[in-house]
Amino acid sequence: MRDEWWHDDEELFTRLRQAQREGPALRAFVEAGKAVFVPPDIDAELAALSFDSGHELASTRADTATLRSLVFEGPRTTIELDVLPGSLLGQLIPAAAVDVDLVLESGTAATARADDLGVFRFDEIPQERFRLHCHDPSGVAVVTSWISL
């Protein structure tokens, strides 16, 4: 038998049976595992974080800002997001009247409708990492990088 037990099927099954007898896995562990295996939207264009006023202000002055602005830039779409007290206000550029999904790392989501100017709002600030998912005016899916506030 090799030192690396995962190369031995019988040893692997023995260890799996032992783990199963020890009881159910912690809920957080299971949720983290599911989050890792969420199927990606491989057709979506990534809008990467290009500006975060929280980082800019931290290095330039001691006062804390009441408004934090984030900008995500993709190949064809820019998403501007302002963190207000108790809510998120965003705008799609170019403007598109589409649904914008706020997807939490745990997998749950909320949806807001962008108006004709591309403006959308979420009435709660996420307490965990999240990303935005929407479609640009041509119908191409756009997803932001993950962000924590």
C-alpha positions in Angstrom: 0.0 0.0 0.0 1.2 3.5 -0.8 1.8 6.2 1.8 -0.8 8.3 0.0 -4.1 6.6 1.1 -6.2 8.4 -1.5 -4.6 6.1 -4.2 -6.0 3.0 -2.5 -9.7 2.6 -3.2 -10.3 0.3 -0.2 -8.6 2.6 2.2 -10.5 5.6 0.8 -13.8 3.8 1.3 -12.8 2.7 4.8 -12.1 6.4 5.7 -15.3 7.6 4.1 -17.4 5.0 6.0 -15.6 6.1 9.2 -16.4 9.8 8.5 -20.0 8.9 7.8 -20.3 7.1 11.2 -18.9 10.1 13.0 -22.0 12.2 12.3 -23.2 14.9 9.9 -20.7 17.5 8.7 -21.0 21.0 10.1 -23.6 23.1 8.1 -21.0 25.9 7.4 -18.6 23.3 6.0 -21.3 21.9 3.7 -22.4 25.4 2.5 -18.8 26.4 1.8 -18.3 23.2 -0.2 -21.5 23.9 -2.2 -20.4 27.5 -2.9 -17.1 26.2 -4.4 -19.0 24.0 -6.8 -21.6 26.5 -8.0 -21.5 26.1 -11.8 -19.9 29.2 -13.3 -21.6 31.2 -16.1 -18.9 30.6 -18.6 -20.5 32.9 -21.2 -20.6 35.9 -18.8 -18.1 38.7 -19.2 -16.2 39.6 -16.0 -16.5 43.1 -14.8 -13.5 43.5 -12.6 -13.2 46.0 -9.7 -11.3 49.0 -11.2 -12.0 51.6 -8.4 -12.8 51.5 -4.7 -13.1 54.8 -3.0 -12.6 53.0 0.4 -9.1 52.2 -0.6 -8.4 55.6 -2.0 -9.6 57.4 1.1 -7.8 55.2 3.5 -4.5 56.1 2.0 -5.2 59.9 1.6 -7.0 61.1 4.7 -8.0 60.2 8.2 -11.7 61.0 7.9 -14.1 58.2 7.0 -16.4 58.8 4.1 -20.1 58.3 4.4 -20.3 57.1 0.8 -18.2 54.4 -0.7 -18.1 54.1 -4.5 -17.1 51.0 -6.4 -16.6 50.7 -10.2 -16.5 47.4 -12.0 -15.3 47.5 -15.6 -16.0 44.9 -18.2 -15.2 44.7 -21.9 -18.5 46.4 -22.9 -20.2 47.3 -19.6 -19.3 49.4 -16.5 -21.2 48.9 -13.2 -21.0 51.8 -10.7 -22.1 50.9 -7.2 -22.5 53.3 -4.3 -22.7 52.0 -0.7 -25.2 54.2 1.1 -26.3 53.9 4.8 -28.5 50.8 4.6 -28.6 50.3 0.8 -26.7 49.9 -2.4 -27.4 52.2 -5.4 -26.0 51.3 -8.8 -25.9 52.2 -12.4 -25.2 50.3 -15.6 -23.2 52.0 -18.3 -24.4 51.9 -21.1 -27.9 52.0 -19.6 -30.1 49.0 -19.8 -33.5 48.2 -18.3 -32.6 44.7 -17.0 -32.7 42.6 -13.9 -29.6 42.9 -11.7 -29.0 39.9 -9.3 -27.0 40.4 -6.1 -25.6 36.9 -5.5 -24.2 36.1 -2.0 -21.4 33.7 -1.6 -23.7 31.4 0.3 -25.8 31.1 -3.0 -28.8 33.2 -2.0 -29.7 36.1 -4.2 -31.8 39.3 -4.4 -33.0 40.9 -7.6 -33.5 44.6 -8.5 -34.7 46.0 -11.8 -32.6 48.7 -13.5 -34.6 51.5 -15.0 -34.2 53.0 -18.5 -31.2 55.0 -17.2 -29.6 51.8 -15.8 -30.2 52.8 -12.2 -30.9 50.0 -9.7 -31.1 49.7 -5.9 -30.8 47.1 -3.2 -32.4 48.0 0.2 -29.9 46.0 2.3 -26.1 45.9 2.4 -24.8 42.3 2.2 -23.0 41.1 5.3 -21.0 38.5 3.3 -19.1 38.5 0.0 -21.3 39.1 -3.1 -21.2 39.7 -6.8 -23.6 41.3 -9.2 -25.0 39.5 -12.3 -26.9 41.2 -15.1 -27.1 41.5 -18.9 -25.7 44.3 -21.0 -28.0 46.1 -23.6 -27.0 43.4 -26.2 -28.1 40.6 -23.9 -24.6 39.4 -23.0 -24.3 38.3 -19.3 -22.0 40.4 -17.1 -20.8 39.4 -13.7 -18.7 41.4 -11.3 -15.7 40.0 -9.3 -16.5 39.1 -5.6 -16.5 42.0 -3.2 -16.8 42.3 0.6 -17.9 45.6 2.2 
